[in-house]
Amino acid sequence: MSKYIVDQQYEKYTFEDQAVWRYIMRQLKFFLKDHAHPSYVKGLEKTGITINEIPRISEMDQKMRSIGWGAVSVNGFIPPVPFMEFQAKGYLPIASDLRTIEHIAYTPAPDIVHEAAGHAPLLVEEEFTRYLREYASIASKAIINKEDVDLYLAIRKLSDIKENPDTPPEEIKKAEQHFFDVKNNMGSPSEASQLTRMTWWTSEYGLIGDMKNPKIYGAGLLSSIGEARECLKPHVKKIFLTVDCVNYGYDITEPQPQLFVTPNFSHLLDVLYEFRDQMAFVVGGIEGLKKAQKAQTITTVELDSGLQISGRLVRFDEFRDQVAFIKFQSGCQLSYGNQQLQGHGNDYHKEGYSTPLGRLEGSHKPLYKMTSDERQRLGLRINQEVSLKFQSGFLLKGTLKDILFVDEKPVVLTFNPCLVKRGDELIYDPSWGPFDLGLGEKVVSVFGGPADREAYKEENEFKPVLAPIKELTAEKKKDDAFYKKVRQLRSEKKKSHWSSLTEEYFQDFSHLWLPGLELVELAYELDIEESQRQAFEKKLKTLPFSKESKKYLEDGLLIANQKL
């Protein structure tokens, strides 16, 4: 898991960044203190989140230990599986980047506002954190389709491109088109995408309490003041949360037309468990194998012997409503108890893996349950040639070379040379080298990913890349120096400096709406004469900002005198 953790690089934040954080947090806290779940405000304090300064993730980590959690810094979108593993182990992965002032209201890319101010505060609620950990544990076993992987990559690319102010418009348009092309060709949702919908409608965009007057608890709403305000209005449909939420798709680029309301946090677990009981890792069998084969991704088939086979399932045969044969594409792993068996990694089984399953003709028990004497009566002795005929019609002829035992039972028999066929169909030719017969009668579980994730050698291993520290232009450096002066005034509280800064603002920095707003706030904090403050504010309102910037400024002025 350590490969996903990066240094926060606190020095990358500019003084403008600090002002952006402060603006967002003031807006959020003012609105959410009345409209979020009651734990929100106390959760900010308990997780080390303040209004005036971007949090240091290492300090958040220490602060969160008191509520049984920790925090780690990651680089933007990390793959879903490791994200869930962090969460299951009680660590909140926090993307350390901060949205730009151009996207101050909302950004589709994960940023520290969303991850820290959105996700962290509600971790003080024990029942909610139990849901998050259970969800993460269950989601880590979900089967993910190839289309899901393509969509994840398209979303990550689009988010990164949109958040970069230097990206040419044509490149954004191209990334958007690619995202919509992938999204529109998804087919039926996988277990993973259905669970993603569940987390979207709960921990990201969830409402809680009374259907007519719900409160906000979802991190996506807690970190976006615009969406937080809109979501409680009547035009957004409110639906009682049931497992049916997994059938509702969502669009990250548009406001949500409906949201789901849970009466309490314990109800989230009821909904989660209802979905869990339908998943392949619980039901196993032929139904589970069908999901794995359709996925075209790495999945694990677990047999009743405990043997786990991981790879891309390309074929399975049935016999009397049971699985008689399974075949995996290149890069397979054999495990037991989620631990890779020695010598059976995907580097060894790089050409793939297949094995007949079930009982032998005339046998009243599967091979893995037989005693040593019973195996020897079948002719299963080291360096002895043997012929095994399965009830399903598969025939194996070969020389037994090794028996691999785990927990005092055989799980793999190795033959060399070996012939495996069924009727006229050749399954394994003696010239191909050793054949490993996996022992088991029933498929008890099928789940996403390799059984031993740490040992499995990925083809395209994730490599986190640190975002480069912003190289400011000369003009931007000048702007940032002014943001610094305003920030220093707040900390030093030298009342006499306010007038000189307002003069400097109108002379050189009137193209920036945010420091202008901060000077109004400081007028209240420093008890500047009302006539001076009003004159400054009146002139500030006449400046030719963009329509969006004027709206942000107006929202800020409405609460400029509030101590939050």
TORVEXKOL-441069 format. One line per 5 residues: their letters; for each residue x, y, z of C-alpha. Coordinates in Angstrom, 3 decimals. Example, Ala and Ser with C-alpha at 12.3 -4.5 7.8 and 13.67 -1.06 7.14 Angstrom:
// TORVEXKOL-441069
as) 12.300 -4.500 7.800  13.670 -1.060 7.140
//
This chain:
// TORVEXKOL-441069
mskyi) 0.000 0.000 0.000  2.941 2.310 0.583  3.417 2.806 -3.163  0.262 4.936 -3.290  1.394 7.313 -0.526
vdqqy) 3.104 10.551 -1.544  4.500 13.538 0.304  1.961 16.342 0.699  4.560 18.933 -0.411  3.031 21.621 1.786
ekytf) 5.366 24.188 0.258  3.493 23.859 -3.048  0.522 25.805 -1.679  0.570 29.489 -2.609  -0.900 32.294 -0.505
edqav) -3.726 32.393 -3.032  -4.328 28.693 -2.307  -4.597 29.483 1.394  -7.140 32.204 0.607  -9.134 29.824 -1.604
wryim) -9.230 27.240 1.191  -10.339 29.876 3.702  -13.128 31.176 1.432  -14.499 27.693 0.793  -14.385 26.709 4.452
rqlkf) -16.125 29.897 5.623  -18.907 29.379 3.105  -19.269 25.703 3.975  -19.231 26.097 7.737  -21.713 28.982 7.712
flkdh) -24.253 27.005 5.691  -23.571 23.513 6.995  -23.694 24.338 10.696  -27.481 24.400 10.220  -27.953 21.965 7.330
ahpsy) -25.395 19.189 7.833  -25.582 16.272 10.250  -24.906 17.570 13.796  -21.545 15.760 13.881  -20.140 17.925 11.082
vkgle) -18.973 20.927 13.128  -17.454 18.923 15.989  -15.934 16.585 13.400  -13.967 19.448 11.839  -12.277 20.128 15.149
ktgit) -11.670 16.490 16.066  -10.013 15.745 12.732  -7.723 18.777 12.773  -9.458 20.900 10.126  -9.447 24.683 10.585
ineip) -10.889 27.481 8.496  -7.814 29.664 8.140  -5.201 27.172 6.963  -4.941 24.224 4.597  -4.492 21.212 6.881
risem) -1.238 19.338 7.138  -2.155 15.722 6.506  0.477 14.453 8.949  -1.149 16.534 11.694  -4.601 15.298 10.680
dqkmr) -3.268 11.754 10.950  -2.188 12.353 14.549  -5.427 14.116 15.464  -7.590 11.376 13.940  -5.933 8.658 16.035
sigwg) -8.271 9.678 18.874  -11.269 8.500 16.817  -9.618 5.308 15.583  -8.608 6.563 12.136  -5.546 7.842 10.351
avsvn) -4.847 9.861 7.201  -2.408 9.445 4.302  -1.545 11.750 1.412  -2.159 10.329 -2.075  -1.917 11.761 -5.576
gfipp) -5.411 12.473 -6.926  -7.384 9.485 -8.153  -5.891 6.202 -7.008  -7.350 2.899 -8.261  -10.588 1.845 -6.493
vpfme) -9.176 -1.314 -4.881  -6.300 0.299 -2.939  -8.612 3.174 -1.989  -10.947 0.611 -0.405  -8.061 -1.185 1.272
fqakg) -6.946 2.060 2.922  -10.493 2.681 4.111  -10.979 -0.872 5.376  -7.819 -0.484 7.472  -9.037 2.801 8.939
ylpia) -6.990 5.243 6.854  -8.507 8.136 4.957  -6.652 8.672 1.636  -6.445 12.424 1.030  -5.614 13.935 -2.347
sdlrt) -3.347 16.825 -1.432  -3.983 19.026 -4.475  -6.255 22.048 -4.044  -8.774 23.246 -6.609  -7.873 26.476 -8.378
iehia) -9.719 29.745 -7.793  -11.370 29.249 -11.197  -13.021 26.093 -9.789  -13.563 27.379 -6.266  -17.184 26.161 -6.127
ytpap) -16.584 22.625 -7.411  -13.982 20.437 -9.067  -14.477 16.916 -10.443  -10.911 16.048 -9.418  -10.291 14.781 -5.874
divhe) -8.775 17.583 -3.818  -8.003 18.318 -0.193  -11.293 20.183 0.282  -13.301 17.154 -0.757  -11.150 14.515 0.934
aagha) -10.397 16.364 4.171  -13.279 18.792 4.770  -15.785 16.482 3.072  -14.906 12.991 4.261  -13.099 13.497 7.568
pllve) -15.673 15.264 9.807  -18.287 12.479 9.776  -15.675 9.905 10.825  -16.502 10.873 14.396  -19.796 8.971 13.919
eeftr) -19.082 5.371 14.963  -22.031 3.833 13.106  -21.075 5.662 9.911  -17.439 4.585 10.097  -18.582 1.005 10.618
ylrey) -20.498 1.310 7.351  -17.458 2.759 5.571  -15.167 -0.044 6.724  -17.712 -2.753 5.941  -18.337 -1.180 2.563
asias) -14.616 -1.079 1.821  -14.184 -4.721 2.819  -17.106 -5.843 0.658  -16.215 -3.587 -2.282  -12.675 -5.011 -2.344
kaiin) -14.240 -8.342 -3.355  -16.477 -6.890 -6.067  -15.899 -8.037 -9.622  -14.853 -5.139 -11.825  -15.398 -5.215 -15.585
kedvd) -12.893 -4.098 -18.191  -15.276 -1.233 -19.010  -15.059 -0.054 -15.375  -11.275 0.190 -15.657  -11.596 2.150 -18.915
lylai) -14.091 4.538 -17.276  -11.838 5.072 -14.239  -8.936 5.992 -16.534  -11.166 8.341 -18.580  -12.464 10.094 -15.448
rklsd) -8.972 10.510 -14.034  -7.672 11.970 -17.277  -10.621 14.357 -17.653  -10.374 15.540 -14.043  -6.641 16.195 -14.250
ikenp) -6.998 18.047 -17.559  -9.903 20.216 -16.392  -8.169 21.244 -13.181  -5.009 22.320 -15.049  -5.538 25.987 -16.047
dtppe) -2.950 25.658 -18.842  -4.841 22.919 -20.701  -5.905 24.023 -24.221  -9.725 23.983 -24.781  -9.426 21.473 -27.626
eikka) -7.654 19.005 -25.307  -10.464 19.350 -22.731  -13.046 18.788 -25.453  -11.188 15.680 -26.650  -10.988 14.248 -23.101
eqhff) -14.694 14.987 -22.535  -15.634 13.213 -25.746  -13.517 10.196 -24.767  -15.196 10.109 -21.336  -18.689 10.195 -22.874
dvknn) -17.751 7.548 -25.466  -16.562 5.189 -22.726  -19.539 6.019 -20.479  -22.064 5.388 -23.257  -20.599 1.965 -24.032
mgsps) -20.560 0.559 -20.513  -23.161 -2.188 -20.980  -24.795 -3.701 -17.904  -23.176 -2.566 -14.626  -20.722 -4.821 -12.808
easql) -20.752 -5.469 -9.072  -18.049 -2.831 -8.700  -19.970 -0.167 -10.610  -23.156 -0.954 -8.670  -21.269 -0.539 -5.400
trmtw) -19.771 2.694 -6.731  -23.329 3.902 -7.238  -24.131 2.933 -3.658  -21.222 4.956 -2.287  -22.163 7.855 -4.561
wtsey) -25.703 7.961 -3.157  -24.552 7.456 0.443  -21.094 8.580 1.571  -20.690 11.033 -1.346  -24.187 12.492 -1.929
gligd) -26.213 11.114 0.962  -28.894 12.807 3.052  -30.008 11.634 6.485  -32.993 12.006 8.790  -36.542 13.078 8.035
mknpk) -37.650 12.800 4.408  -39.165 16.294 4.524  -36.244 17.983 6.268  -33.090 15.885 5.798  -29.558 16.849 6.756
iygag) -26.400 16.476 4.651  -23.728 13.857 5.374  -22.265 12.998 1.947  -18.733 14.296 1.330  -19.516 15.518 -2.189
llssi) -22.170 17.826 -0.747  -20.141 18.771 2.335  -17.325 20.020 0.098  -19.355 21.935 -2.514  -21.282 24.943 -1.251
geare) -23.248 25.289 -4.508  -24.448 21.687 -4.472  -25.044 21.764 -0.711  -27.456 24.683 -1.143  -29.210 23.251 -4.169
clkph) -29.646 19.693 -2.917  -32.104 20.639 -0.175  -34.413 22.532 -2.529  -37.733 20.937 -3.637  -36.710 20.440 -7.282
vkkif) -34.217 17.740 -6.204  -36.251 14.575 -5.674  -35.733 12.821 -2.315  -35.987 9.009 -2.313  -35.920 6.696 0.708
ltvdc) -32.669 4.712 0.564  -33.000 1.045 -0.410  -30.744 -1.366 -2.274  -32.474 -0.142 -5.431  -30.097 2.861 -5.360
vnygy) -27.536 0.716 -7.232  -29.804 0.916 -10.283  -29.488 4.702 -10.456  -26.580 5.954 -12.534  -25.029 9.375 -12.039
ditep) -23.236 12.032 -14.042  -20.246 13.684 -12.348  -20.529 16.664 -14.705  -24.155 17.531 -13.833  -26.190 18.315 -10.679
qpqlf) -28.002 15.220 -9.402  -31.773 15.128 -10.143  -32.463 12.913 -7.142  -30.828 12.079 -3.824  -31.388 9.267 -1.323
vtpnf) -32.300 9.729 2.321  -31.353 7.235 5.028  -33.257 7.486 8.337  -30.047 6.806 10.306  -26.521 5.501 9.810
shlld) -27.347 1.930 10.890  -29.777 1.670 7.951  -26.779 2.038 5.597  -25.483 -1.325 6.813  -28.845 -3.001 6.196
vlyef) -28.804 -1.810 2.586  -25.153 -2.796 2.131  -25.669 -6.314 3.504  -28.696 -6.855 1.280  -26.524 -6.147 -1.762
rdqma) -23.609 -8.197 -0.397  -25.778 -11.326 -0.246  -26.257 -11.144 -4.040  -22.555 -10.851 -4.849  -20.432 -13.550 -6.477
fvvgg) -18.090 -13.860 -3.503  -21.111 -14.969 -1.438  -23.102 -17.061 -3.949  -20.129 -18.582 -5.840  -21.033 -21.409 -8.220
ieglk) -21.974 -21.063 -11.872  -23.581 -17.657 -11.332  -20.330 -16.304 -9.924  -18.290 -17.772 -12.769  -20.555 -16.134 -15.343
kaqka) -19.820 -12.731 -13.796  -16.078 -13.451 -13.781  -16.001 -14.577 -17.400  -17.956 -11.529 -18.538  -15.642 -9.174 -16.633
qtitt) -12.469 -9.940 -18.653  -10.441 -8.830 -15.632  -8.441 -10.602 -12.928  -10.807 -12.510 -10.639  -10.348 -15.288 -8.103
velds) -12.209 -18.598 -8.016  -12.167 -20.252 -4.599  -12.841 -23.992 -4.333  -14.284 -25.927 -1.396  -10.785 -27.281 -0.732
glqis) -9.632 -23.721 0.010  -7.556 -23.490 -3.180  -7.830 -20.100 -4.841  -7.139 -19.629 -8.556  -6.651 -16.072 -9.844
grlvr) -6.559 -14.925 -13.452  -8.789 -13.958 -16.380  -11.437 -16.658 -16.604  -12.079 -17.565 -20.249  -13.959 -20.846 -19.943
fdefr) -15.832 -23.115 -17.562  -17.678 -26.374 -18.234  -20.674 -27.709 -16.321  -21.625 -31.239 -15.367  -24.801 -32.054 -13.462
dqvaf) -25.216 -28.424 -12.353  -21.664 -28.346 -10.985  -18.438 -26.897 -12.374  -16.376 -29.571 -14.124  -13.550 -27.527 -15.643
ikfqs) -12.129 -24.010 -15.454  -9.621 -22.280 -17.701  -7.789 -18.995 -17.176  -5.832 -16.799 -19.541  -2.153 -15.869 -19.074
gcqls) -0.847 -14.677 -15.729  -2.434 -16.935 -13.084  -1.811 -17.325 -9.380  -2.617 -20.218 -7.017  -3.243 -19.296 -3.378
ygnqq) -4.687 -20.568 -0.137  -6.115 -18.273 2.529  -5.176 -15.260 0.352  -1.498 -16.297 0.507  0.221 -17.248 -2.746
lqghg) 1.396 -20.865 -2.788  5.143 -21.204 -3.131  6.144 -21.595 -6.768  2.661 -20.791 -8.063  2.786 -17.087 -8.849
ndyhk) 1.647 -15.505 -12.092  5.270 -15.450 -13.274  5.239 -19.298 -13.167  1.717 -19.699 -14.573  2.383 -17.016 -17.174
egyst) 0.847 -19.077 -19.992  -2.418 -19.549 -18.129  -3.975 -22.289 -16.040  -6.714 -24.888 -16.360  -7.907 -27.857 -14.351
plgrl) -10.719 -30.399 -14.221  -12.794 -30.335 -11.022  -15.122 -32.727 -9.238  -15.047 -36.383 -8.270  -13.448 -39.339 -9.978
egshk) -15.572 -42.125 -11.435  -16.672 -44.552 -8.712  -15.572 -42.210 -5.906  -17.803 -41.197 -3.003  -15.646 -38.191 -1.998
plykm) -13.494 -35.541 -3.712  -9.738 -36.062 -4.008  -8.812 -33.447 -1.421  -10.833 -35.300 1.243  -9.202 -38.686 0.602
tsder) -6.789 -40.238 3.088  -3.268 -41.240 2.128  -4.342 -44.878 1.842  -7.291 -43.955 -0.382  -5.038 -41.972 -2.697
qrlgl) -2.544 -44.795 -2.909  -5.269 -47.266 -3.813  -5.963 -45.006 -6.815  -2.296 -45.296 -7.759  -1.362 -41.810 -6.603
rinqe) 2.236 -42.477 -5.586  5.218 -40.244 -6.256  6.982 -41.092 -9.575  4.253 -43.566 -10.496  2.182 -43.267 -13.667
vslkf) -1.549 -43.095 -13.055  -4.798 -42.683 -14.976  -7.635 -40.673 -13.425  -11.121 -40.563 -14.986  -13.481 -37.866 -13.709
qsgfl) -17.251 -38.305 -13.539  -17.548 -35.424 -15.990  -15.590 -37.350 -18.647  -12.201 -35.656 -18.266  -9.255 -38.070 -18.400
lkgtl) -5.816 -37.429 -16.907  -2.803 -39.674 -17.586  0.571 -38.794 -16.122  3.363 -39.395 -13.640  2.780 -37.916 -10.185
kdilf) 5.735 -35.751 -9.168  4.504 -33.799 -6.160  1.614 -33.336 -3.736  1.190 -29.875 -2.233  -0.428 -29.979 1.208
vdekp) -1.960 -27.041 3.090  -3.519 -27.538 6.519  -2.780 -31.271 6.205  -4.858 -31.705 3.058  -3.759 -31.975 -0.580
vvltf) -4.701 -28.999 -2.777  -2.442 -29.420 -5.853  -1.139 -32.573 -7.557  1.724 -32.040 -10.025  2.204 -34.476 -12.939
npclv) 5.042 -34.635 -15.473  4.600 -35.678 -18.196  0.816 -35.363 -18.324  -2.036 -35.714 -20.808  -5.485 -34.263 -20.124
krgde) -8.380 -34.643 -22.534  -12.133 -34.962 -22.734  -13.268 -37.181 -25.548  -11.389 -35.979 -28.621  -10.593 -32.559 -27.144
liydp) -6.990 -32.122 -26.042  -6.765 -30.065 -22.865  -3.088 -30.548 -21.964  -0.291 -32.060 -24.040  2.596 -33.970 -22.375
swgpf) 5.129 -31.793 -24.223  3.916 -28.684 -22.378  5.710 -29.624 -19.161  4.358 -30.109 -15.616  0.587 -30.041 -15.095
dlglg) -0.847 -28.833 -11.773  -4.188 -30.419 -10.956  -6.187 -28.172 -8.645  -8.214 -30.179 -6.171  -11.775 -29.198 -5.392
ekvvs) -15.350 -30.160 -6.096  -17.370 -26.948 -5.783  -16.825 -23.254 -6.456  -17.703 -21.630 -3.145  -16.712 -18.045 -3.964
vfggp) -15.750 -15.821 -6.891  -14.336 -12.364 -6.218  -12.551 -9.527 -7.957  -8.779 -9.242 -8.148  -6.013 -11.704 -7.240
adrea) -6.225 -13.562 -3.919  -2.785 -12.362 -2.830  -2.654 -8.809 -4.139  0.779 -8.073 -2.710  2.405 -11.069 -4.390
ykeen) 0.625 -10.720 -7.719  2.869 -9.056 -10.275  0.788 -6.481 -12.140  1.334 -5.901 -15.847  0.884 -2.134 -15.515
efkpv) 1.928 -1.327 -11.989  0.577 1.934 -10.597  3.274 4.562 -10.182  2.190 7.669 -8.301  3.689 10.836 -9.704
lapik) 4.112 13.937 -7.585  2.395 16.948 -9.082  5.000 19.556 -9.984  5.105 22.615 -7.721  3.486 25.534 -9.519
eltae) 5.849 27.750 -11.438  4.291 31.190 -11.065  4.648 33.838 -13.744  6.009 37.224 -12.736  2.460 38.607 -12.634
kkkdd) 1.224 35.689 -10.534  4.153 36.113 -8.141  3.186 39.734 -7.693  -0.449 38.750 -7.026  0.624 36.085 -4.559
afykk) 2.815 38.569 -2.697  -0.268 40.704 -2.156  -2.236 37.689 -0.888  0.658 37.216 1.551  0.367 40.795 2.826
vrqlr) -3.367 40.342 3.444  -2.699 37.094 5.272  -0.019 38.750 7.413  -2.451 41.513 8.340  -4.861 38.886 9.626
sekkk) -2.207 37.293 11.833  -0.494 40.506 12.990  -3.745 42.495 13.406  -2.052 45.851 12.775  -5.057 48.095 12.279
shwss) -2.958 50.901 10.821  -1.952 48.731 7.836  -5.517 48.185 6.598  -5.867 51.556 4.812  -2.525 51.251 3.011
lteey) -3.440 47.753 1.800  -6.803 48.953 0.463  -5.030 51.710 -1.463  -2.547 49.201 -2.873  -5.420 46.887 -3.749
fqdfs) -7.240 49.444 -5.900  -3.997 50.641 -7.455  -2.517 47.277 -8.521  -4.731 44.323 -7.587  -8.329 45.259 -8.336
hlwlp) -8.476 42.419 -10.880  -8.534 39.999 -7.905  -11.896 39.657 -6.149  -10.777 37.384 -3.296  -8.234 39.650 -1.518
glelv) -10.785 42.462 -1.851  -13.298 40.314 0.041  -10.693 39.447 2.668  -10.024 43.142 3.274  -13.732 43.632 3.994
elaye) -13.621 40.734 6.466  -10.533 42.251 8.074  -12.335 45.563 8.427  -14.807 43.808 10.696  -12.086 41.882 12.535
ldiee) -9.948 44.969 13.144  -12.922 47.173 13.995  -12.201 49.625 11.178  -14.465 52.663 11.183  -17.771 51.747 9.541
sqrqa) -17.698 54.607 7.026  -14.262 53.486 5.774  -15.388 49.892 5.447  -18.577 50.845 3.654  -16.723 53.091 1.221
fekkl) -14.263 50.322 0.409  -17.038 47.762 0.011  -19.077 50.075 -2.238  -16.115 50.646 -4.557  -15.267 46.925 -4.517
ktlpf) -18.739 46.066 -5.814  -18.274 48.315 -8.848  -15.171 46.505 -10.126  -15.608 44.681 -13.470  -15.282 41.086 -12.286
skesk) -16.719 38.176 -14.259  -20.302 37.099 -13.560  -19.096 34.053 -11.584  -16.573 36.076 -9.584  -19.231 38.655 -8.715
kyled) -21.438 35.858 -7.373  -18.590 34.474 -5.230  -17.874 37.994 -3.966  -21.549 38.615 -3.082  -21.724 35.302 -1.211
gllia) -18.595 36.238 0.714  -19.827 39.721 1.593  -23.053 38.280 3.023  -21.078 36.568 5.787  -18.077 38.908 5.982
nqkl) -18.924 39.933 9.541  -19.413 36.368 10.783  -16.903 34.829 13.188  -16.668 31.174 12.186
//
